Amino acid sequence: MIRILIVFCTAVLLSACSGEWGWYVVNPATPKGMTNLKFLLSGLGYTVLLSLTAIVISIIIGLLVALPGLSSNRLLKGFNRVYVELVRAVPILVMILWVYYGLPQLMGITITVFWAGVIALALSDSAFEAEIFRAGIQSIDKGQYEASHTVALGYMDTMRFIILPQAIKRILPALGNQLVYMLKMSSLVSVIGMQELTRKANELVVTEYRPLEIYTVLLLEYLVLILIVSAGVRWLERRMTTDEPR
């Protein structure tokens, strides 16, 4: 990935010499360029906060939805399947618009742009999280359940102390992928006015009329951010692997 990033940046710099690029608009060596860069980067905090809040909520909802799907009760299993299929069928952009414009009218509440984005992203991702948790829990050997019963552990304690710790280690790569996915999908919240990275870039394009250069910087912002997150997830995977007893 680092090599790909280096090659991409080199290609951008070489093409910038063609004269068709107006890098002055984001040139840190000039006061105006530095101001524009600071403006673009000012949306980074909102992007990260939005994504982290949404992924935490979606993981909690996903786990709560996954557990009924493991039950032998047909009604609980039915709830799991209906929730997953319905939520997965709704495009994220449509969910964002519905939560922001429709939910306040439906429930008679006031909702901010930030929380509308969090709710929409968390709901959309929770269906995928539910399937990830269900697959992870089902991958644990049944002998683990039997062993927990021999020491008189109840269902909740079995899940908390025995099953979920093992399942999380197995599904960590998938959870990391969902965090990366959430970071990318957070750009859609710009359509309702959330001042994150994409919204900042759109506003700067309107004032500077240099979409090629500004969106190139935006692309690099997301690329670096996601590479950092991916490296963090891999580090956590290695850490959890080395902590396992041999």
DRENDO-1510 file (C-alpha; in Angstrom, 1 decimal, always signed):
<recs>
REC; n; res; u; v; w
REC; 1; MET; +0.0; +0.0; +0.0 .
REC; 2; ILE; +2.9; +2.4; +0.8 .
REC; 3; ARG; +4.3; +1.7; -2.7 .
REC; 4; ILE; +1.0; +2.4; -4.3 .
REC; 5; LEU; +0.7; +5.7; -2.4 .
REC; 6; ILE; +4.2; +6.7; -3.5 .
REC; 7; VAL; +3.5; +5.8; -7.1 .
REC; 8; PHE; +0.2; +7.7; -7.0 .
REC; 9; CYS; +1.8; +10.8; -5.5 .
REC; 10; THR; +4.6; +10.8; -8.0 .
REC; 11; ALA; +2.2; +10.5; -10.9 .
REC; 12; VAL; +0.2; +13.4; -9.5 .
REC; 13; LEU; +3.3; +15.6; -9.1 .
REC; 14; LEU; +4.5; +14.8; -12.6 .
REC; 15; SER; +1.1; +15.5; -14.2 .
REC; 16; ALA; +1.0; +18.8; -12.2 .
REC; 17; CYS; +3.9; +20.1; -14.3 .
REC; 18; SER; +1.7; +20.0; -17.4 .
REC; 19; GLY; +0.3; +23.5; -16.8 .
REC; 20; GLU; -3.2; +22.3; -16.6 .
REC; 21; TRP; -3.1; +22.1; -12.8 .
REC; 22; GLY; -3.5; +25.1; -10.6 .
REC; 23; TRP; -1.7; +24.0; -7.5 .
REC; 24; TYR; -1.5; +27.5; -6.2 .
REC; 25; VAL; -4.9; +27.0; -4.7 .
REC; 26; VAL; -3.6; +24.5; -2.3 .
REC; 27; ASN; +0.1; +25.5; -2.2 .
REC; 28; PRO; +1.2; +25.6; +1.4 .
REC; 29; ALA; +4.0; +28.0; +0.4 .
REC; 30; THR; +1.5; +30.8; -0.2 .
REC; 31; PRO; -0.8; +32.3; +2.5 .
REC; 32; LYS; -3.9; +31.6; +0.4 .
REC; 33; GLY; -2.9; +28.0; -0.3 .
REC; 34; MET; -2.2; +27.4; +3.4 .
REC; 35; THR; -5.5; +28.9; +4.4 .
REC; 36; ASN; -7.3; +26.6; +1.9 .
REC; 37; LEU; -5.4; +23.6; +3.2 .
REC; 38; LYS; -6.4; +24.4; +6.8 .
REC; 39; PHE; -10.0; +24.8; +5.6 .
REC; 40; LEU; -9.9; +21.4; +4.0 .
REC; 41; LEU; -8.3; +19.7; +7.0 .
REC; 42; SER; -10.8; +21.3; +9.4 .
REC; 43; GLY; -13.4; +18.7; +8.4 .
REC; 44; LEU; -11.1; +15.8; +9.5 .
REC; 45; GLY; -12.2; +15.8; +13.1 .
REC; 46; TYR; -15.9; +15.6; +12.2 .
REC; 47; THR; -15.2; +12.8; +9.8 .
REC; 48; VAL; -13.3; +10.7; +12.4 .
REC; 49; LEU; -15.8; +11.5; +15.2 .
REC; 50; LEU; -18.8; +10.7; +13.0 .
REC; 51; SER; -17.3; +7.4; +11.8 .
REC; 52; LEU; -16.1; +6.2; +15.3 .
REC; 53; THR; -19.5; +7.1; +16.9 .
REC; 54; ALA; -21.4; +5.4; +14.2 .
REC; 55; ILE; -19.2; +2.2; +14.2 .
REC; 56; VAL; -19.5; +1.8; +18.0 .
REC; 57; ILE; -23.3; +2.1; +17.9 .
REC; 58; SER; -23.6; -0.2; +14.9 .
REC; 59; ILE; -21.4; -2.9; +16.6 .
REC; 60; ILE; -23.7; -2.7; +19.7 .
REC; 61; ILE; -26.9; -2.9; +17.6 .
REC; 62; GLY; -25.3; -5.6; +15.3 .
REC; 63; LEU; -24.5; -7.8; +18.3 .
REC; 64; LEU; -28.0; -7.4; +19.8 .
REC; 65; VAL; -29.5; -8.3; +16.4 .
REC; 66; ALA; -27.1; -11.3; +15.9 .
REC; 67; LEU; -28.0; -13.1; +19.2 .
REC; 68; PRO; -31.6; -13.7; +18.3 .
REC; 69; GLY; -30.4; -15.2; +15.0 .
REC; 70; LEU; -28.6; -17.9; +17.0 .
REC; 71; SER; -31.7; -18.9; +18.9 .
REC; 72; SER; -33.7; -22.0; +18.2 .
REC; 73; ASN; -36.9; -19.8; +18.6 .
REC; 74; ARG; -38.4; -19.3; +15.1 .
REC; 75; LEU; -39.8; -15.9; +16.1 .
REC; 76; LEU; -36.4; -14.6; +17.2 .
REC; 77; LYS; -34.7; -16.0; +14.1 .
REC; 78; GLY; -37.4; -14.3; +12.0 .
REC; 79; PHE; -36.8; -11.0; +13.7 .
REC; 80; ASN; -33.1; -11.3; +12.8 .
REC; 81; ARG; -33.7; -12.2; +9.2 .
REC; 82; VAL; -36.3; -9.5; +8.6 .
REC; 83; TYR; -34.1; -6.8; +10.2 .
REC; 84; VAL; -31.0; -7.8; +8.3 .
REC; 85; GLU; -32.7; -8.1; +4.9 .
REC; 86; LEU; -34.7; -4.8; +5.3 .
REC; 87; VAL; -31.8; -2.7; +6.5 .
REC; 88; ARG; -29.4; -4.1; +3.9 .
REC; 89; ALA; -31.9; -3.3; +1.1 .
REC; 90; VAL; -31.9; +0.5; +1.8 .
REC; 91; PRO; -29.1; +2.5; +0.2 .
REC; 92; ILE; -27.1; +4.5; +2.7 .
REC; 93; LEU; -27.8; +7.8; +0.9 .
REC; 94; VAL; -31.5; +7.2; +1.1 .
REC; 95; MET; -31.2; +6.3; +4.8 .
REC; 96; ILE; -29.4; +9.5; +5.5 .
REC; 97; LEU; -32.0; +11.6; +3.8 .
REC; 98; TRP; -34.9; +9.7; +5.4 .
REC; 99; VAL; -33.4; +10.0; +8.9 .
REC; 100; TYR; -32.6; +13.7; +8.5 .
REC; 101; TYR; -35.8; +14.8; +6.8 .
REC; 102; GLY; -38.3; +12.1; +7.6 .
REC; 103; LEU; -37.6; +11.0; +11.2 .
REC; 104; PRO; -38.1; +14.4; +12.8 .
REC; 105; GLN; -41.6; +14.7; +11.2 .
REC; 106; LEU; -42.5; +11.1; +12.0 .
REC; 107; MET; -41.5; +11.3; +15.7 .
REC; 108; GLY; -41.9; +15.0; +16.3 .
REC; 109; ILE; -38.3; +15.6; +17.3 .
REC; 110; THR; -35.4; +17.8; +16.4 .
REC; 111; ILE; -32.2; +16.1; +15.2 .
REC; 112; THR; -28.9; +17.7; +14.4 .
REC; 113; VAL; -26.9; +17.0; +11.2 .
REC; 114; PHE; -24.3; +15.1; +13.2 .
REC; 115; TRP; -26.7; +12.8; +14.9 .
REC; 116; ALA; -28.7; +12.2; +11.7 .
REC; 117; GLY; -25.5; +11.0; +10.1 .
REC; 118; VAL; -24.6; +8.8; +13.0 .
REC; 119; ILE; -28.0; +7.2; +13.2 .
REC; 120; ALA; -28.2; +6.6; +9.5 .
REC; 121; LEU; -24.7; +5.2; +9.2 .
REC; 122; ALA; -25.1; +3.1; +12.3 .
REC; 123; LEU; -28.4; +1.6; +11.2 .
REC; 124; SER; -27.1; +0.8; +7.7 .
REC; 125; ASP; -24.0; -0.8; +9.0 .
REC; 126; SER; -25.7; -2.7; +11.9 .
REC; 127; ALA; -27.1; -5.3; +9.5 .
REC; 128; PHE; -23.6; -6.2; +8.2 .
REC; 129; GLU; -22.3; -6.2; +11.8 .
REC; 130; ALA; -25.0; -8.6; +12.8 .
REC; 131; GLU; -24.0; -11.1; +10.1 .
REC; 132; ILE; -20.3; -10.7; +11.0 .
REC; 133; PHE; -21.1; -11.5; +14.7 .
REC; 134; ARG; -23.4; -14.3; +13.8 .
REC; 135; ALA; -20.7; -16.0; +11.6 .
REC; 136; GLY; -18.1; -15.4; +14.3 .
REC; 137; ILE; -20.1; -16.9; +17.1 .
REC; 138; GLN; -21.1; -19.9; +15.0 .
REC; 139; SER; -17.5; -20.6; +14.2 .
REC; 140; ILE; -16.7; -21.3; +17.9 .
REC; 141; ASP; -16.7; -25.0; +18.6 .
REC; 142; LYS; -19.7; -26.4; +20.4 .
REC; 143; GLY; -17.4; -27.9; +23.0 .
REC; 144; GLN; -16.9; -24.4; +24.4 .
REC; 145; TYR; -20.6; -24.2; +25.2 .
REC; 146; GLU; -20.6; -27.6; +26.8 .
REC; 147; ALA; -17.5; -26.8; +28.9 .
REC; 148; SER; -19.2; -23.6; +30.2 .
REC; 149; HIS; -22.3; -25.6; +31.2 .
REC; 150; THR; -20.2; -28.0; +33.2 .
REC; 151; VAL; -19.1; -25.1; +35.4 .
REC; 152; ALA; -22.6; -23.8; +35.7 .
REC; 153; LEU; -22.2; -20.7; +33.6 .
REC; 154; GLY; -25.4; -19.1; +32.4 .
REC; 155; TYR; -26.0; -17.9; +28.8 .
REC; 156; MET; -24.9; -14.3; +29.4 .
REC; 157; ASP; -21.8; -15.3; +31.3 .
REC; 158; THR; -20.9; -17.9; +28.6 .
REC; 159; MET; -21.2; -15.3; +25.9 .
REC; 160; ARG; -19.4; -12.6; +27.9 .
REC; 161; PHE; -16.4; -14.6; +29.2 .
REC; 162; ILE; -16.0; -17.5; +26.7 .
REC; 163; ILE; -17.7; -17.2; +23.3 .
REC; 164; LEU; -17.5; -13.5; +22.5 .
REC; 165; PRO; -13.7; -13.0; +23.4 .
REC; 166; GLN; -12.9; -15.8; +21.0 .
REC; 167; ALA; -15.3; -14.7; +18.3 .
REC; 168; ILE; -14.0; -11.1; +18.4 .
REC; 169; LYS; -10.5; -12.3; +17.7 .
REC; 170; ARG; -11.8; -14.1; +14.6 .
REC; 171; ILE; -14.0; -11.3; +13.3 .
REC; 172; LEU; -11.5; -8.5; +14.0 .
REC; 173; PRO; -10.4; -8.2; +10.3 .
REC; 174; ALA; -14.1; -7.9; +9.2 .
REC; 175; LEU; -14.8; -5.3; +11.9 .
REC; 176; GLY; -11.7; -3.3; +10.7 .
REC; 177; ASN; -13.1; -3.5; +7.1 .
REC; 178; GLN; -16.4; -2.1; +8.3 .
REC; 179; LEU; -14.6; +0.8; +10.0 .
REC; 180; VAL; -12.8; +1.6; +6.7 .
REC; 181; TYR; -16.1; +1.3; +5.0 .
REC; 182; MET; -17.7; +3.7; +7.5 .
REC; 183; LEU; -15.0; +6.3; +7.0 .
REC; 184; LYS; -15.6; +6.2; +3.2 .
REC; 185; MET; -19.4; +6.3; +3.6 .
REC; 186; SER; -19.3; +9.2; +6.0 .
REC; 187; SER; -18.6; +11.4; +2.9 .
REC; 188; LEU; -22.3; +10.9; +2.0 .
REC; 189; VAL; -23.4; +12.9; +5.1 .
REC; 190; SER; -22.1; +16.0; +3.3 .
REC; 191; VAL; -25.4; +16.1; +1.4 .
REC; 192; ILE; -27.3; +17.2; +4.5 .
REC; 193; GLY; -24.7; +19.8; +5.4 .
REC; 194; MET; -22.3; +17.9; +7.7 .
REC; 195; GLN; -19.0; +19.9; +7.8 .
REC; 196; GLU; -16.7; +16.9; +7.2 .
REC; 197; LEU; -14.0; +16.5; +4.6 .
REC; 198; THR; -16.1; +16.1; +1.5 .
REC; 199; ARG; -18.4; +19.0; +2.4 .
REC; 200; LYS; -15.4; +21.3; +3.0 .
REC; 201; ALA; -13.9; +20.3; -0.4 .
REC; 202; ASN; -17.3; +21.0; -2.1 .
REC; 203; GLU; -17.5; +24.5; -0.5 .
REC; 204; LEU; -13.9; +25.3; -1.5 .
REC; 205; VAL; -14.6; +24.2; -5.1 .
REC; 206; VAL; -17.5; +26.6; -5.3 .
REC; 207; THR; -15.3; +29.6; -4.2 .
REC; 208; GLU; -12.0; +28.7; -6.0 .
REC; 209; TYR; -13.3; +26.9; -9.2 .
REC; 210; ARG; -10.4; +24.4; -9.1 .
REC; 211; PRO; -12.2; +21.0; -8.6 .
REC; 212; LEU; -9.3; +18.9; -10.0 .
REC; 213; GLU; -6.7; +20.1; -7.4 .
REC; 214; ILE; -9.1; +20.3; -4.5 .
REC; 215; TYR; -10.6; +16.9; -5.0 .
REC; 216; THR; -7.1; +15.5; -5.5 .
REC; 217; VAL; -6.2; +16.7; -2.0 .
REC; 218; LEU; -9.5; +15.3; -0.7 .
REC; 219; LEU; -8.6; +11.9; -2.3 .
REC; 220; LEU; -5.2; +12.0; -0.6 .
REC; 221; GLU; -6.8; +12.9; +2.8 .
REC; 222; TYR; -9.0; +9.8; +2.7 .
REC; 223; LEU; -6.2; +7.7; +1.4 .
REC; 224; VAL; -3.8; +8.6; +4.2 .
REC; 225; LEU; -6.6; +8.3; +6.8 .
REC; 226; ILE; -7.7; +4.9; +5.7 .
REC; 227; LEU; -4.1; +3.6; +5.4 .
REC; 228; ILE; -3.5; +4.7; +9.0 .
REC; 229; VAL; -6.7; +3.0; +10.2 .
REC; 230; SER; -5.8; -0.2; +8.3 .
REC; 231; ALA; -2.3; -0.2; +9.8 .
REC; 232; GLY; -3.9; +0.2; +13.3 .
REC; 233; VAL; -6.2; -2.8; +12.7 .
REC; 234; ARG; -3.3; -5.0; +11.5 .
REC; 235; TRP; -1.3; -4.0; +14.6 .
REC; 236; LEU; -4.3; -4.9; +16.8 .
REC; 237; GLU; -4.6; -8.2; +15.0 .
REC; 238; ARG; -1.0; -9.1; +15.7 .
REC; 239; ARG; -1.2; -8.0; +19.3 .
REC; 240; MET; -4.3; -10.2; +19.9 .
REC; 241; THR; -2.6; -13.1; +18.2 .
REC; 242; THR; +0.6; -12.8; +20.3 .
REC; 243; ASP; -1.5; -12.7; +23.4 .
REC; 244; GLU; -3.1; -16.0; +22.7 .
REC; 245; PRO; -1.7; -18.9; +24.8 .
REC; 246; ARG; +0.4; -21.4; +22.8 .
</recs>
